[in-house]
Amino acid sequence: MKTLEKVSCYHCNDICSDEHLVFDEKDFCCNGCKTVYEILKDNDLCTYYDLDKNPGISLKSKSFEDKFAFLDNDEIVKMLVNFTEKQKSRIVFYIPAIHCSSCIWLLENLYKIHESIENSRVNFVRKEISIEYLHDQISLRELVELLASIGYEPYISLEDENKKKQHSVNRSLYIKIGVAGFAFGNIMLLSFPEYFGFSGLSDGFVQKFITTLNLLLSIPVVFYCASDYFKSAFQGLKQRFVSIDVPISLGILALFLRSLYEIIFDVGPGYLDSLAGLVFFLLIGRWFQNYTYDGLSFERDYKSYFPLAISKKKENKWESIAVANLKKGDWIGVRNQEVIPADGILLSEEAEIDYSFVTGESEPVRKLKGDLIYAGGRQTGSLIELEVTKPVSQSYLTQLWNNEAFQKKEETGMQSLVNVISKYFTIVILLIAVGAFVFWSFKDVGQAFYVFTAVLIVACPCALALSTPFTLGNVMRVFGKLGFYLKNAGVIEKMTEVTHGVFDKTGTLTMGSGASVQFEGELSDVEKKAVASITANSTHPLSQKIKRYLNSGGQIVGIKNYREESGKGISADFDGKRFLLGSKLYVLNGEAKCSKGEDISTSVYLKIDDNLKGRFVMKSQFRERLESVLIHLGKKLNLCLVSGDNESEKDQLSGIFPENSSLLFNRQPIQKLEYIKGLQKSGNKVMMIGDGLNDAGALKQSDVGISVMERSANFTPASDAILFSGNFRLLHRLFSFCFTARRIIIASFVISFLYNIVGLSFAITGHLSPLFAAVLMPLSSITVVAFATISVNFMAKLRGLV
């Protein structure tokens, strides 16, 4: 310890006291900051200090004593973690201290600090971090203490209602708006004599008192209320990036320094009223943008983003209910390939759970009766029954859908255009402002400062930047009401670039119910009940048709060794007999045909042990207005069919699809994927429309993958969009509306450019005050947002979508 003059802390950038710590020839305000530095140094993470001199909230005490002792309780740990399997756990923390790029950098490099942390991912907007760690090597308490030791203590609440604090509006913004508004109103009030030309009060002591009071009121406005603009501009410049906050900060400083000069040298009263009004209206504009963004985010995360349903047992009968309505204690059934929507206790004897959506590991995990099964796993065997222990979280399913493993990181045209414009916009505005200042300085220095500030404030790309997200956000809301759910707004832009549309047949073009089914052969009542029970475990449309044909709601009998092979069929044991149900190739395994002649319709063959019992023959019922959908899509896209079924309905489909459409049958899932790859290698953009069961690979490979689903939990993260099957008839309208959205964005660009051109022309000529420019700035954003919202809703009504 040694005494030095006041300096800034190397870690947190706070001003050190006269008595402070010195370590490695670096100054630290407290033991906490020194500890953080030692941790980073020991783990070769001192690059952190190159990013930001104010990384977070520094720790003032190294010892936590028993502060986090409650995390040693196993029951509490179970309540907090999202997933635990073998040695790995996953948890999501809300961390209020996250505020800049260095926070993200440090938190996403936790694995370098502690080897038991496998992965960490920050959601900057929500100030959340998702951490995967090895719980047998580091406990949850130790993990939290590690985060707190580097200045990022998580906010932990055991009450669900308190989680709403994570989405609360930044209260400091309200305080700043209040301070700026108070100062603005009082400075204007004190300036009334100046406004009305009461020269008798503008001399001597009264004038000095008023100007001094105005100056005192303006100081917190500049150094507190406008501090976020200065910080953002400074951090951007450190990263060699000129953000929109740079000209705003320069404008505020120009007004303040000019006013300070006039008051000190008794040249005039300055422009403190304009300065306070400028900051006040800028903060109002920021509040408006934050409020609108928070509204969109809240709706996306919690308002039934997925139209998923699950089978719930009630009075020994199964009924379909929305997963959002599940409650603790409910008894649910999960079939093969369905996603488990909520944490639950396994009631069945055993289960094989695929947690690849959660952990990335595809090897199924065997569970026994009484085990806890976490939401997000996919059942890979026969139907299992669970008792719900924790209500479903739609936001958790959203996280699975947006898992990094399923992302397609391609920048769309509109995003690229906005990024390019925003990059050079600020630089051009700075050049214009400097040029205008130089021009006016030869005539009137005071007017030059006024013009310089007005140009910096009025020419804001905020409206331009808001055009795309607000337009696409409103389009997503319209689509959501129609049962068309998008992974993100970029899907809309990608759909406008598509050149080819590839369709699956079963479950996509055909309806899951309503088809005529007939069995060619003979089955006993026991065999019928067994087949009905076997098909009840499958979510495939053909299996569901057979189940309804044989058993419309009877008791499901127990089966063993259930297995389903994608694109082939299913097998299971019942009463000591082996049942095979599926395609001819799968069931007969190269044997002779079971009936004379060629197949005339879709068939599912059945074999019990070595005895070929016959086949289920069904004539598909195509979706409502299918021909109209294909005709309209065919005007913009090259359409083709890639199906795993036989060619029995080729003639009928040839009459429905546009001329020159490719119709391919007997294709396995891997062949569908390879077909899409072939189209893409030729430079085409492909939109794949499948049922999400056998088409997961093709959906993921395509540029835009759309999963058509019934009201069940068989969605796949590989898709970019989910379309409720009842609204398949609207597919061509939804596709066309994406082009409408692009035209609305372009119109918003035009409005934004016109605003900037008109505003700049008035500012450069000296006809626009900085105060009025500050009022116009948020008004321009409001105009663009209003235009996007009204235009999207109006065009949706015009197109018959709402």
Beta strands, then each sheet from edge to edge (+ up, - down):
strand 1: 2-3
strand 2: 19-23
strand 3: 26-28
strand 4: 83-85
strand 5: 88-94
strand 6: 117-123
strand 7: 128-134
strand 8: 309-314
strand 9: 317-322
strand 10: 331-334
strand 11: 344-346
strand 12: 350-354
strand 13: 365-368
strand 14: 372-373
strand 15: 378-379
strand 16: 384-388
strand 17: 484-486
strand 18: 500-503
strand 19: 516-521
strand 20: 560-565
strand 21: 569-574
strand 22: 577-582
strand 23: 602-608
strand 24: 611-619
strand 25: 638-642
strand 26: 662-664
strand 27: 686-690
strand 28: 704-709
strand 29: 721-724
sheet 1: 1+ 2- 3+
sheet 2: 4+ 5- 7+ 6-
sheet 3: 9+ 8- 10+ 16- 11+ 14-
sheet 4: 13+ 12- 15+
sheet 5: 17+ 29- 28- 27- 18- 25- 26-
sheet 6: 19+ 24- 23+ 22- 21+ 20-
end
